[in-house]
């Protein structure tokens, strides 16, 4: 039974019918774990659901494992489909729930979870309560990405409905590509999977704030000829653009990776050994289904130990940085000797409790305290 779920934050808890199976008889569930065709999967309090129980490895590595609900569905395995019914009951629409308008998505910023649409002029009116403005705000829950987390977008033709908030502010509703197709990366960038084969490589760069990075593929395993040719062209084009901006280009051939292409529970860090599948799109070659190779030390654990002055031992469950300073924000050049403990008081290596990008006042939100401090200290 669902005891709590926040659609805004994308997580909640379910209580098991059979007691004694897991500690406290409840499990954490995130929206990505819900089997649903809703554009933004969610659950409702007191719903009856079925699910699998999965181990979830925390940022500190194998020493910190929690249990979560995965593959959450309705009893019998049916997909959870709530959005249209709930919207019909709770939202007021301009032109009705099924009415569709057209326009250009000027931008959508996944980090902040909103964007703006320029409405096609033929739909713009000033007709009192049914007025359609020339520009509409769209929020993450109304970007139909086929159950995925929508990525950054700019100047994309879209269709949408319009709903009004309790303050009569019109906003975009159920934004899709023209014709109703979800705004997925596959559709926007014409992504095509190369196949099920897994490749190996090393994380060359990972920008945890923006959720993207690069992987250097293992040179001893050749890529398919067509993929290699596309990767070489991608590298040459990037070098040319850099030189046009007065910078030094690189001949190093790297695969692009986004946060949504990383297997849930895996936290990337520079130098980490990974395995992945390949895809090609309009921009070049990228990695998907990225996961850590078993047997290597956890990067978060290594960083915790190094910043704490250790020498390769496993990090303590409690952060070694003891002092407390609420809302402290480290600056470049900060070292472990004078960095306070996370204001939230959580132990180093604690897994994010919401799956969201929380304010940086809580360093534990994304990974472990020392991991975050290391990134700040190194810029």
C-alpha positions as CSV (number, residue, x, y, z in Angstrom):
1,X,0.0,0.0,0.0
2,X,1.3,3.4,-0.9
3,X,1.6,5.4,2.3
4,X,3.1,8.6,0.8
5,X,4.1,9.9,-2.6
6,X,5.1,13.4,-3.7
7,X,4.5,14.0,-7.4
8,X,6.5,17.2,-7.2
9,X,9.6,15.5,-5.7
10,X,9.1,12.2,-7.5
11,X,9.4,9.7,-4.6
12,X,7.4,8.1,-1.8
13,X,7.0,5.0,0.3
14,X,5.1,1.7,0.1
15,X,4.2,-0.4,3.1
16,X,4.4,-4.2,2.6
17,X,1.3,-6.3,3.3
18,X,3.5,-9.1,4.6
19,X,5.2,-7.9,7.7
20,X,8.7,-8.7,8.7
21,X,10.1,-9.0,5.2
22,X,12.0,-5.7,5.3
23,X,13.0,-3.4,8.2
24,X,10.1,-1.1,9.3
25,X,7.9,-2.9,6.7
26,X,8.2,-0.1,4.2
27,X,10.3,0.6,1.1
28,X,11.4,3.8,-0.7
29,X,10.1,4.1,-4.3
30,X,11.2,6.6,-7.0
31,X,9.2,7.6,-10.1
32,X,11.7,5.9,-12.4
33,X,10.7,2.6,-10.8
34,X,7.0,2.8,-11.7
35,X,5.8,0.9,-14.7
36,X,3.7,3.5,-16.4
37,X,2.9,5.2,-19.7
38,X,2.1,8.5,-17.9
39,X,4.2,11.3,-19.0
40,X,5.4,11.8,-15.4
41,X,4.8,8.5,-13.5
42,X,3.5,8.9,-10.0
43,X,1.5,7.0,-7.3
44,X,-1.3,8.1,-5.0
45,X,-1.7,7.5,-1.3
46,X,-3.6,4.3,-0.3
47,X,-3.1,2.7,-3.8
48,X,-2.6,-1.0,-3.8
49,X,0.5,-2.0,-5.8
50,X,2.8,-4.9,-6.4
51,X,6.6,-4.6,-6.9
52,X,9.9,-6.3,-6.6
53,X,12.4,-5.7,-3.9
54,X,15.9,-4.7,-5.1
55,X,19.2,-3.9,-3.4
56,X,20.4,-0.4,-3.9
57,X,24.0,0.4,-3.6
58,X,24.7,3.7,-1.9
59,X,27.4,6.2,-3.0
60,X,29.9,4.8,-0.5
61,X,30.0,1.4,-2.2
62,X,29.1,-2.1,-1.1
63,X,29.2,-1.4,2.6
64,X,26.1,0.7,2.3
65,X,23.2,-1.1,0.7
66,X,19.5,-0.2,1.1
67,X,16.3,-1.9,-0.2
68,X,13.9,-0.2,-2.7
69,X,10.7,-1.1,-4.5
70,X,11.3,-1.6,-8.2
71,X,9.1,-2.4,-11.2
72,X,6.1,-1.0,-9.3
73,X,2.8,-1.9,-11.0
74,X,-0.9,-2.4,-10.2
75,X,-1.9,-5.8,-8.8
76,X,-1.5,-8.3,-11.5
77,X,1.3,-6.4,-13.3
78,X,-0.8,-3.8,-15.1
79,X,0.8,-0.4,-15.8
80,X,0.0,2.5,-13.5
81,X,-2.1,5.0,-15.5
82,X,-3.3,7.9,-13.4
83,X,-2.5,11.2,-15.0
84,X,-5.4,11.8,-17.4
85,X,-8.0,10.8,-14.9
86,X,-6.5,12.8,-12.1
87,X,-6.0,15.8,-14.4
88,X,-9.7,15.6,-15.5
89,X,-10.8,15.8,-11.9
90,X,-8.4,18.5,-10.6
91,X,-7.5,20.8,-13.5
92,X,-9.4,23.4,-15.5
93,X,-8.6,23.6,-19.2
94,X,-8.9,26.2,-21.9
95,X,-10.8,24.5,-24.7
96,X,-11.1,21.2,-22.9
97,X,-8.6,18.5,-21.9
98,X,-8.4,17.1,-25.5
99,X,-7.9,20.5,-27.2
100,X,-4.4,20.7,-28.8
101,X,-2.4,23.9,-29.7
102,X,0.8,24.3,-31.6
103,X,3.9,26.3,-31.1
104,X,7.7,26.4,-30.5
105,X,9.3,25.3,-27.3
106,X,11.9,28.1,-27.0
107,X,13.8,26.2,-24.3
108,X,13.4,23.6,-21.6
109,X,16.0,23.5,-18.7
110,X,16.0,20.1,-17.0
111,X,18.1,21.4,-14.1
112,X,15.4,23.9,-13.1
113,X,12.5,21.9,-14.5
114,X,10.8,24.5,-16.7
115,X,10.7,26.1,-20.1
116,X,8.7,28.5,-22.3
117,X,6.6,28.0,-25.4
118,X,5.8,30.5,-28.1
119,X,2.3,29.9,-29.1
120,X,1.4,29.8,-32.8
121,X,-0.2,33.3,-33.5
122,X,-3.4,31.7,-35.0
123,X,-4.3,30.4,-31.5
124,X,-3.6,33.6,-29.6
125,X,-6.8,35.3,-28.3
126,X,-7.8,37.8,-25.7
127,X,-11.3,36.3,-25.2
128,X,-11.8,36.7,-21.5
129,X,-11.6,33.5,-19.5
130,X,-10.7,31.6,-22.6
131,X,-7.8,33.9,-23.6
132,X,-4.7,32.2,-25.0
133,X,-1.5,34.1,-24.4
134,X,1.4,34.3,-26.9
135,X,3.8,32.6,-24.4
136,X,3.3,29.8,-21.9
137,X,5.4,28.3,-19.2
138,X,5.8,24.6,-19.1
139,X,6.9,22.6,-16.1
140,X,8.6,19.2,-15.9
141,X,5.4,17.3,-14.9
142,X,3.8,18.4,-18.2
143,X,6.7,17.6,-20.5
144,X,5.7,14.2,-22.1
145,X,9.0,12.4,-22.4
146,X,7.5,8.9,-22.4
147,X,8.1,8.3,-18.7
148,X,11.7,9.5,-18.9
149,X,13.3,12.5,-17.4
150,X,13.1,15.2,-20.2
151,X,16.5,16.6,-21.4
152,X,17.5,20.1,-22.5
153,X,15.6,21.3,-25.5
154,X,15.6,24.5,-27.6
155,X,13.5,25.6,-30.6
156,X,11.5,22.4,-30.9
157,X,8.1,22.3,-32.7
158,X,5.5,21.0,-30.2
159,X,1.8,20.5,-29.6
160,X,0.1,20.9,-26.2
161,X,-3.0,21.7,-24.2
162,X,-3.5,24.6,-21.8
163,X,-4.6,24.4,-18.2
164,X,-5.2,27.1,-15.6
165,X,-3.8,27.2,-12.1
166,X,-5.9,28.1,-9.1
167,X,-4.8,31.7,-9.7
168,X,-6.1,31.5,-13.3
169,X,-2.6,31.5,-14.8
170,X,-2.5,29.5,-18.0
171,X,0.3,27.0,-18.5
172,X,1.1,24.3,-21.1
173,X,-0.3,20.9,-20.6
174,X,0.9,17.5,-21.9
175,X,3.6,18.9,-24.3
176,X,4.6,16.5,-27.1
177,X,6.0,16.5,-30.6
178,X,3.4,17.3,-33.3
179,X,1.2,14.2,-33.6
180,X,1.5,13.3,-30.0
181,X,4.9,11.5,-30.0
182,X,6.8,11.9,-26.7
183,X,9.8,14.3,-26.5
184,X,12.4,11.6,-26.0
185,X,16.0,11.9,-26.9
186,X,15.5,9.1,-29.4
187,X,12.9,11.1,-31.2
188,X,14.6,14.5,-31.0
189,X,18.1,13.4,-32.0
190,X,17.1,10.4,-34.1
191,X,18.9,8.1,-31.8
192,X,19.6,4.5,-33.0
193,X,20.9,1.8,-30.8
194,X,24.0,-0.1,-32.2
195,X,23.0,-3.4,-30.5
196,X,23.1,-5.3,-27.3
197,X,26.9,-5.8,-27.1
198,X,28.6,-4.2,-24.1
199,X,31.8,-2.3,-24.4
200,X,34.3,-1.2,-21.8
201,X,35.9,2.2,-21.1
202,X,37.0,4.8,-18.5
203,X,35.1,7.9,-17.4
204,X,37.2,10.8,-18.8
205,X,34.9,13.6,-17.5
206,X,31.7,13.7,-15.4
207,X,29.9,17.0,-14.7
208,X,27.6,15.9,-11.8
209,X,25.8,19.2,-11.7
210,X,24.7,19.3,-15.3
211,X,24.5,15.5,-15.6
212,X,26.8,14.8,-18.6
213,X,30.3,13.7,-19.4
214,X,32.6,11.7,-21.6
215,X,33.9,8.1,-21.7
216,X,37.1,6.9,-23.4
217,X,36.4,3.5,-24.9
218,X,38.8,0.7,-24.3
219,X,41.2,0.8,-27.4
220,X,41.8,-2.9,-27.5
221,X,38.1,-3.6,-28.4
222,X,37.4,-2.2,-31.9
223,X,34.1,-0.4,-32.5
224,X,31.9,-1.2,-35.5
225,X,33.3,0.4,-38.6
226,X,30.3,2.7,-39.2
227,X,30.4,3.8,-35.5
228,X,34.1,4.4,-35.6
229,X,33.8,6.6,-38.7
230,X,31.0,8.6,-37.0
231,X,33.1,9.0,-33.8
232,X,36.1,10.1,-35.8
233,X,34.0,12.8,-37.6
234,X,32.5,13.8,-34.2
235,X,36.0,14.3,-32.8
236,X,37.2,16.3,-35.8
237,X,34.1,18.5,-35.8
238,X,34.6,19.3,-32.1
239,X,38.3,20.1,-32.7
240,X,37.4,22.4,-35.5
241,X,34.8,24.3,-33.4
242,X,37.4,24.7,-30.6
243,X,40.0,26.1,-32.9
244,X,37.5,28.5,-34.3
245,X,37.0,29.8,-30.8
246,X,40.7,30.2,-30.3
247,X,41.1,27.1,-28.2
248,X,43.3,24.1,-28.6
249,X,41.3,21.2,-30.0
250,X,41.8,17.5,-29.0
251,X,42.2,14.4,-31.2
252,X,41.0,12.2,-28.3
253,X,38.0,10.2,-29.3
254,X,35.4,10.2,-26.5
255,X,31.8,9.0,-26.2
256,X,29.2,11.4,-24.8
257,X,27.1,10.2,-21.8
258,X,24.1,11.8,-20.1
259,X,22.7,11.1,-16.6
260,X,19.6,9.4,-18.1
261,X,21.9,6.9,-19.8
262,X,23.5,5.8,-16.6
263,X,22.0,2.8,-14.8
264,X,20.1,3.9,-11.7
265,X,22.2,3.6,-8.6
266,X,25.5,4.2,-10.4
267,X,27.4,7.4,-9.6
268,X,30.1,8.2,-12.2
269,X,33.5,9.8,-11.4
270,X,36.5,10.5,-13.4
271,X,38.8,7.4,-13.8
272,X,36.0,5.0,-13.1
273,X,36.0,1.8,-15.2
274,X,32.6,1.2,-16.8
275,X,30.8,-0.9,-19.3
276,X,28.1,0.3,-21.7
277,X,26.2,-0.1,-25.0
278,X,26.5,2.3,-27.9
279,X,24.1,4.5,-29.9
280,X,24.4,6.9,-32.7
281,X,22.4,10.1,-33.3
282,X,22.5,13.4,-35.2
283,X,25.4,14.6,-33.0
284,X,27.7,11.5,-33.2
285,X,28.2,8.5,-30.9
286,X,27.2,8.1,-27.3
287,X,27.1,5.6,-24.4
288,X,24.0,4.2,-22.8
289,X,23.2,1.6,-20.1
290,X,26.4,2.8,-18.4
291,X,27.3,0.8,-15.3
292,X,30.3,0.2,-13.1
293,X,32.5,-2.8,-13.6
294,X,32.2,-5.1,-10.6
295,X,35.2,-5.5,-8.4
296,X,36.6,-2.0,-8.5
297,X,36.8,0.3,-5.5
298,X,34.0,2.8,-5.1
299,X,35.2,6.3,-6.3
300,X,33.1,7.9,-3.6
301,X,34.8,5.7,-0.9
302,X,38.2,6.5,-2.3
303,X,37.6,10.2,-2.2
304,X,36.2,10.1,1.3
305,X,39.2,8.3,2.5
306,X,41.7,10.5,0.7
307,X,40.1,13.8,1.9
308,X,40.0,12.4,5.4
309,X,43.8,11.7,5.3
310,X,43.5,8.0,5.0
311,X,45.6,5.6,3.0
312,X,43.4,3.4,1.0
313,X,41.2,2.0,3.8
314,X,37.5,1.8,3.6
315,X,35.8,5.0,4.7
316,X,34.0,5.2,8.0
317,X,30.2,5.2,8.1
318,X,30.5,8.6,9.9
319,X,32.1,11.5,8.1
320,X,35.5,12.3,9.6
321,X,34.9,16.0,9.3
322,X,33.3,16.8,12.6
323,X,32.5,20.4,12.9
324,X,29.1,21.8,12.0
325,X,28.4,25.0,10.1
326,X,24.9,25.3,8.7
327,X,24.5,26.3,5.1
328,X,28.3,26.2,4.6
329,X,29.4,26.3,0.9
330,X,32.9,25.3,0.1
331,X,35.0,27.4,-2.2
332,X,37.8,26.4,-4.7
333,X,40.9,25.4,-2.9
334,X,39.2,24.1,0.2
335,X,40.9,21.1,1.9
336,X,39.7,18.5,4.3
337,X,41.5,20.1,7.2
338,X,39.1,23.0,7.3
339,X,35.9,21.8,5.7
340,X,32.8,21.4,8.0
341,X,30.6,18.4,8.1
342,X,27.4,18.5,5.9
343,X,24.8,20.7,7.6
344,X,22.2,18.0,7.1
345,X,24.1,15.8,9.6
346,X,24.0,12.7,7.4
347,X,26.8,10.2,7.4
348,X,29.3,10.3,4.6
349,X,28.2,8.1,1.7
350,X,24.5,8.4,2.5
351,X,22.4,7.9,-0.6
352,X,20.2,10.6,-1.9
353,X,16.8,10.2,-0.2
354,X,14.8,11.8,-3.0
355,X,16.5,11.2,-6.3
356,X,16.3,14.9,-7.0
357,X,18.8,17.6,-7.4
358,X,18.5,19.1,-4.0
359,X,20.0,22.5,-2.8
360,X,23.8,22.4,-2.4
361,X,23.4,23.2,1.2
362,X,22.8,19.5,1.6
363,X,26.0,18.0,0.3
364,X,24.8,14.4,0.8
365,X,21.9,14.9,-1.6
366,X,23.8,13.7,-4.7
367,X,26.6,11.5,-3.3
368,X,28.7,11.4,-0.2
369,X,30.0,14.5,1.5
370,X,33.6,14.0,0.6
371,X,32.8,13.3,-3.0
372,X,31.0,16.6,-3.3
373,X,33.8,18.5,-1.5
374,X,36.4,17.0,-3.8
375,X,34.5,18.3,-6.8
376,X,34.2,21.8,-5.3
377,X,37.9,21.8,-4.3
378,X,39.1,20.8,-7.7
379,X,36.7,23.1,-9.6
